[in-house]
Amino acid sequence: MDRKMANRKLIRLSQLKSKLASENLEEIDWVTFGVIVKKVTPQSANNGRTFSIWRLNDLRDLSQCVSLFLFGEVHKEHWKTDQGTV
C-alpha cells in the first residue's frame, strides 16, 4: 500500500466536498477510499441502458456520503458487488 500511495494525497470521502471547493484537485494526484453503505436496485435510463447507484462513505462521518453512478461496462462488471465492500 505504501508503494501505491507514494506521491499521492489521501482525501477522505467526508472531506471531498470541502476539498473540491478549496483546492484544484485536477493538479493533484489524489486517491480516496469508500465503503458501499447502500446500493439502489439497478435502474433503466431513458435510453434503455441499465445503471446502478452506490452510496459510499469513509465510515468517519456517516452523514457525508457520495453517490457513485455506474454505467456501461462498469455497471455490467460491478453491479453485483456486495454492500459493505471497500
Secondary structure in CASP SS format (residue, H / E / C, confidence):
PFRMAT SS
TARGET T0000
AUTHOR 0000-0000-0000
METHOD secondary structure of the structure
MODEL  1
M C 1.00
D H 1.00
R H 1.00
K H 1.00
M H 1.00
A C 1.00
N C 1.00
R C 1.00
K E 1.00
L E 1.00
I C 1.00
R C 1.00
L H 1.00
S H 1.00
Q H 1.00
L H 1.00
K H 1.00
S H 1.00
K H 1.00
L H 1.00
A H 1.00
S H 1.00
E C 1.00
N C 1.00
L H 1.00
E H 1.00
E H 1.00
I C 1.00
D C 1.00
W E 1.00
V E 1.00
T C 1.00
F C 1.00
G C 1.00
V E 1.00
I E 1.00
V E 1.00
K E 1.00
K E 1.00
V E 1.00
T E 1.00
P E 1.00
Q E 1.00
S E 1.00
A C 1.00
N C 1.00
N C 1.00
G C 1.00
R C 1.00
T E 1.00
F E 1.00
S E 1.00
I E 1.00
W E 1.00
R E 1.00
L E 1.00
N E 1.00
D C 1.00
L C 1.00
R C 1.00
D C 1.00
L C 1.00
S C 1.00
Q C 1.00
C C 1.00
V E 1.00
S E 1.00
L E 1.00
F E 1.00
L E 1.00
F C 1.00
G H 1.00
E H 1.00
V H 1.00
H H 1.00
K H 1.00
E H 1.00
H H 1.00
W C 1.00
K C 1.00
T C 1.00
D C 1.00
Q C 1.00
G C 1.00
T C 1.00
V C 1.00
END
